[in-house]
Amino acid sequence: MKIKTGDTVIVIAGKDKGATGKVLRAYPKENRVIVEGVNIQTKHQKQTRTASAEIRHIEGPIDASNVMFYDTKAKKPVKIGYEGTGKAKARINRKTGAKID
């Protein structure tokens, strides 16, 4: 999976298509990501001794194939490639060749 936690991504498919946000969590084994402000779900929180009952709106996971890395400088979605091998392996912007991290 080429998307990591902290990346800025744009949604390219689904009900939130066109929305941009930061990746809050990544689940590589399930190939899913949680993006800030995308796929908002309603959760009903039961009352406990310390907290009152409430309806919470939280982000749900979406498939990583439905998001694309968003280049903030060019303001466009771009593909990610890899350069180097072993410990020197780094992610690059396939359009410009610039290193991402």
Disulfide bonds with the S-S distance in Angstrom:
none
